[in-house]
Amino acid sequence: MKKCLVVILVLMSGCSSLNDVTHTQETSLTQYSQNPYQIAENLEFIEVWAYIMKGEEDKIKGDEPITDLCYFSAKVNGKGHITGEYAPVDITFNNKIRHHIVIAVLHNFALMHFVLNPDLPVRKNFINDICRVSQKFDGVQIDFESVASSDAGRFFSFLTELRSALEKDKMLSIALPPRRTRIADAYDYPSIATVADRVIIMAYDQHWSGSSPGPIAGLSWCREVAEFAKSFIPKEKLIMGLPLYGRSWQDKNFNKSVHYKHIEEMIKTSNIQPHYDPENGAYFEYEEKVKVRVYFTD
């Protein structure tokens, strides 16, 4: 059977936890259609990756069956310098593991445009800082989620330069957004796969906080994401991120503007007595039932 790397990640705003990544042997879904949990019992686990955030060190005991532990994440300032000191967690593991430092810029397009510019000295400084921080780790993971499509060439040349600057025995992994078709953005799978030792496909948030209710990572959606990734990334490098979290949606959004005519109707139909605050003006309160739908990955 073919083999692929499967990663399970947790990356939620305001929420994080230890999570696993597995290198598994593919198994026919139809073979266990009546009992999907039997699939897991028949998988061969070659690599198991976990992610930990600062302050969560006490959640690791040392007996977890992991091969790689990623520390999320090193902070980058407005000048492209990595601030703070970072070191692998001081925990004795039952088995030998590799430690990775994650360099993440999630929402700052301006910063990315600045530090990726090969004509500015800040890019070289940034690469030097990454190499410096990597000294205590076995690998570096790049998680740049705010690279503009116009900076695609700069992003790839940055990764190439970083790979050359890192020590040869340091593993370079790169996290990329999920795709089901090739689009003109900065995250070109085949090009980046030539530079990286591992490519992590963040296959989650199919539906998110601002979308309509739906699965975080539906099975058919994940299958399409995986098949697309496998067509461009060598299977020995491919890691697929799957969520270990859920998300809930309310059937009513109460935080919204309301026309005054509607306010009058609410007061009348609900028999509400408004109050008046000299400082803040008129207001009233009422209770209303809300239905909540939660999608989660088991």
C-alpha positions as CSV (number, residue, x, y, z in Angstrom):
1,M,0.0,0.0,0.0
2,K,1.0,3.6,-0.5
3,K,2.1,5.5,2.6
4,C,1.4,9.2,3.5
5,L,2.0,11.5,6.4
6,V,-1.0,12.5,8.3
7,V,-0.9,15.4,10.8
8,I,-3.5,16.4,13.4
9,L,-3.3,20.0,14.4
10,V,-5.1,22.4,16.8
11,L,-4.9,26.0,15.8
12,M,-7.8,28.0,17.2
13,S,-7.9,31.6,18.1
14,G,-7.7,31.7,21.8
15,C,-7.5,28.0,22.2
16,S,-4.7,25.5,21.9
17,S,-3.7,22.0,23.0
18,L,-1.3,19.2,22.5
19,N,-2.0,17.4,19.3
20,D,-0.7,14.6,17.2
21,V,0.6,14.0,13.7
22,T,0.9,10.5,12.4
23,H,2.6,8.8,9.4
24,T,0.1,6.2,8.4
25,Q,-0.6,3.4,6.0
26,E,-3.6,4.1,3.8
27,T,-6.6,1.8,4.3
28,S,-9.7,1.3,2.3
29,L,-12.6,3.3,3.8
30,T,-15.1,0.9,2.4
31,Q,-13.4,-2.0,4.2
32,Y,-14.5,-0.6,7.6
33,S,-17.6,1.3,6.5
34,Q,-19.5,-0.1,9.5
35,N,-16.8,0.6,12.1
36,P,-14.6,3.6,11.1
37,Y,-12.6,3.3,14.4
38,Q,-11.3,0.0,13.2
39,I,-9.3,1.9,10.6
40,A,-7.1,3.4,13.3
41,E,-6.4,0.0,14.8
42,N,-4.9,-1.1,11.4
43,L,-2.7,1.9,10.8
44,E,1.1,1.8,10.9
45,F,2.4,4.8,12.8
46,I,5.9,5.8,11.6
47,E,6.0,9.4,12.8
48,V,3.8,11.1,15.4
49,W,4.1,14.9,15.6
50,A,2.8,17.1,18.5
51,Y,2.4,20.8,18.9
52,I,2.8,22.7,22.2
53,M,2.4,26.3,23.1
54,K,4.2,28.2,25.8
55,G,2.5,27.6,29.2
56,E,1.3,24.2,28.2
57,E,4.5,22.3,29.1
58,D,2.8,20.6,32.0
59,K,0.4,18.9,29.7
60,I,3.2,16.6,28.4
61,K,4.2,13.7,30.6
62,G,7.0,12.2,28.5
63,D,5.3,8.9,27.8
64,E,3.4,10.1,24.8
65,P,4.2,8.1,21.6
66,I,5.6,11.0,19.7
67,T,8.6,11.4,17.5
68,D,8.5,15.1,16.9
69,L,7.5,18.0,19.1
70,C,6.9,21.5,17.7
71,Y,7.1,24.6,19.9
72,F,4.5,27.2,18.8
73,S,5.8,29.8,18.3
74,A,8.7,32.3,18.1
75,K,7.7,35.9,18.1
76,V,8.7,38.3,15.3
77,N,8.8,42.0,15.8
78,G,8.1,44.9,13.4
79,K,11.8,44.9,12.3
80,G,11.8,41.2,11.4
81,H,13.9,40.2,14.5
82,I,12.9,37.2,16.6
83,T,12.4,38.3,20.2
84,G,12.7,36.2,23.3
85,E,14.6,33.0,24.1
86,Y,13.4,29.6,23.1
87,A,14.5,26.1,24.0
88,P,13.1,22.6,23.9
89,V,10.8,21.6,26.8
90,D,12.8,20.2,29.7
91,I,11.0,16.8,29.8
92,T,12.5,13.4,29.6
93,F,10.7,11.3,27.0
94,N,10.5,7.5,26.9
95,N,11.7,7.5,23.3
96,K,14.1,9.8,21.4
97,I,12.2,12.7,19.7
98,R,13.0,15.7,17.5
99,H,12.3,19.2,18.7
100,H,11.2,21.9,16.2
101,I,10.7,25.7,16.7
102,V,7.8,27.2,14.8
103,I,8.3,30.7,13.2
104,A,4.8,32.0,12.7
105,V,3.4,35.2,11.1
106,L,-0.3,34.7,10.8
107,H,-2.0,38.0,10.1
108,N,0.6,40.6,9.2
109,F,0.8,41.0,5.4
110,A,2.8,44.3,5.7
111,L,5.4,42.6,7.9
112,M,5.8,39.7,5.5
113,H,6.2,42.1,2.5
114,F,8.9,43.9,4.4
115,V,11.0,40.9,5.7
116,L,10.8,38.9,2.4
117,N,12.2,41.8,0.4
118,P,15.7,40.6,-0.9
119,D,16.7,44.3,-1.4
120,L,16.5,45.1,2.3
121,P,19.0,44.0,4.9
122,V,16.2,43.1,7.2
123,R,15.6,39.8,5.3
124,K,19.2,38.7,5.9
125,N,18.8,39.6,9.5
126,F,15.6,37.6,9.8
127,I,17.2,34.5,8.3
128,N,20.2,34.9,10.7
129,D,17.8,35.2,13.6
130,I,16.0,32.0,12.5
131,C,19.3,30.2,12.2
132,R,20.3,31.4,15.7
133,V,17.1,30.3,17.3
134,S,17.3,26.9,15.6
135,Q,20.6,26.0,17.3
136,K,18.8,24.4,20.3
137,F,16.3,22.6,18.1
138,D,16.4,19.7,15.5
139,G,14.3,21.6,13.0
140,V,12.5,24.8,12.0
141,Q,8.9,25.1,10.9
142,I,7.8,28.1,8.8
143,D,4.1,29.1,9.2
144,F,3.7,32.3,7.2
145,E,-0.1,32.6,6.6
146,S,-0.1,36.2,5.4
147,V,2.0,36.3,2.3
148,A,0.5,38.2,-0.6
149,S,0.3,36.6,-4.0
150,S,2.5,39.4,-5.3
151,D,5.2,38.3,-2.9
152,A,5.2,34.6,-4.2
153,G,8.6,34.9,-5.8
154,R,10.1,36.6,-2.7
155,F,8.6,33.9,-0.5
156,F,10.1,31.0,-2.5
157,S,13.6,32.7,-2.7
158,F,13.4,33.3,1.0
159,L,12.8,29.6,1.7
160,T,15.6,28.7,-0.6
161,E,18.0,31.1,1.1
162,L,16.9,29.9,4.5
163,R,17.4,26.2,3.6
164,S,21.0,27.1,2.5
165,A,21.7,29.0,5.6
166,L,20.4,26.4,8.0
167,E,22.7,23.6,9.1
168,K,22.4,20.6,6.9
169,D,21.0,18.4,9.7
170,K,18.2,20.8,10.6
171,M,14.8,19.7,9.3
172,L,12.8,22.4,7.5
173,S,9.1,22.0,7.5
174,I,6.6,24.5,5.9
175,A,2.9,24.9,6.7
176,L,0.6,25.6,3.7
177,P,-3.1,26.3,3.3
178,P,-5.4,23.6,2.0
179,R,-6.0,23.6,-1.8
180,R,-8.2,21.5,-4.1
181,T,-7.1,23.3,-7.2
182,R,-4.1,25.3,-8.2
183,I,-4.5,29.0,-7.8
184,A,-2.2,32.0,-8.3
185,D,-1.0,32.6,-4.7
186,A,2.2,32.5,-2.8
187,Y,1.8,28.9,-1.7
188,D,2.9,26.9,-4.8
189,Y,2.9,23.3,-3.7
190,P,5.4,21.8,-6.2
191,S,8.0,24.6,-5.9
192,I,7.9,24.7,-2.1
193,A,8.1,20.9,-1.9
194,T,11.6,21.1,-3.6
195,V,12.9,23.1,-0.7
196,A,11.1,21.6,2.3
197,D,11.8,18.3,4.2
198,R,8.2,18.2,5.2
199,V,5.1,20.1,3.8
200,I,2.2,20.5,6.2
201,I,-1.2,21.0,4.6
202,M,-3.4,22.7,7.2
203,A,-6.6,20.8,6.2
204,Y,-9.0,22.4,8.7
205,D,-11.3,25.4,9.0
206,Q,-13.3,24.3,5.9
207,H,-16.0,26.2,7.9
208,W,-14.9,28.9,10.3
209,S,-16.2,31.5,12.7
210,G,-17.5,33.8,10.0
211,S,-19.0,31.2,7.8
212,S,-22.3,29.3,7.8
213,P,-22.4,26.2,10.0
214,G,-20.5,23.2,8.7
215,P,-17.8,20.6,9.4
216,I,-14.3,21.8,10.3
217,A,-12.8,19.3,8.0
218,G,-15.4,17.2,6.2
219,L,-14.3,13.7,5.0
220,S,-14.9,14.3,1.3
221,W,-13.3,17.8,1.5
222,C,-10.3,16.3,3.2
223,R,-10.0,13.6,0.6
224,E,-10.0,16.2,-2.2
225,V,-7.4,18.2,-0.4
226,A,-5.2,15.1,0.2
227,E,-5.5,13.9,-3.4
228,F,-4.5,17.4,-4.7
229,A,-1.6,17.6,-2.4
230,K,-0.3,14.1,-3.3
231,S,-0.3,15.1,-6.9
232,F,2.4,17.7,-6.3
233,I,4.2,16.8,-3.1
234,P,6.3,13.6,-2.7
235,K,4.5,11.2,-0.3
236,E,7.5,11.0,2.0
237,K,7.3,14.7,2.6
238,L,3.6,15.2,2.9
239,I,1.9,15.9,6.2
240,M,-1.9,16.5,6.3
241,G,-3.3,18.6,9.2
242,L,-6.5,17.4,10.7
243,P,-8.3,19.2,13.6
244,L,-8.8,18.0,17.1
245,Y,-11.3,20.8,17.9
246,G,-14.9,21.7,17.2
247,R,-16.8,24.9,16.5
248,S,-20.3,26.0,17.5
249,W,-22.7,28.3,15.7
250,Q,-25.8,30.0,17.1
251,D,-29.0,30.1,14.9
252,K,-29.4,33.8,15.8
253,N,-26.8,36.6,15.7
254,F,-27.8,39.0,18.4
255,N,-24.9,41.5,17.8
256,K,-26.4,43.6,15.0
257,S,-27.8,47.0,14.3
258,V,-31.6,47.5,14.6
259,H,-33.8,50.1,13.0
260,Y,-35.8,52.2,15.4
261,K,-39.0,50.9,13.9
262,H,-38.0,47.4,14.7
263,I,-37.1,48.5,18.3
264,E,-40.6,49.9,18.7
265,E,-42.0,46.6,17.5
266,M,-39.8,44.6,19.9
267,I,-41.0,46.7,22.8
268,K,-44.7,46.3,21.9
269,T,-44.7,42.6,21.0
270,S,-42.6,41.5,24.0
271,N,-44.3,43.9,26.5
272,I,-40.9,45.3,27.5
273,Q,-40.5,48.4,29.7
274,P,-37.4,50.4,28.5
275,H,-35.0,52.0,31.0
276,Y,-33.1,55.2,30.8
277,D,-29.5,55.9,31.8
278,P,-28.6,59.6,31.8
279,E,-25.1,58.7,30.6
280,N,-25.8,56.0,28.1
281,G,-29.4,56.6,27.0
282,A,-32.3,54.3,26.6
283,Y,-32.1,50.5,26.8
284,F,-34.0,47.4,27.6
285,E,-33.2,43.7,28.2
286,Y,-35.0,40.5,27.3
287,E,-34.2,36.8,27.0
288,E,-34.6,34.6,24.0
289,K,-33.9,31.0,23.3
290,V,-31.0,30.1,20.9
291,K,-30.3,26.9,19.1
292,V,-26.6,26.0,18.9
293,R,-25.1,23.5,16.4
294,V,-21.6,22.1,17.1
295,Y,-19.4,20.4,14.5
296,F,-16.4,18.5,15.8
297,T,-13.9,15.9,14.7
298,D,-13.9,12.7,16.7
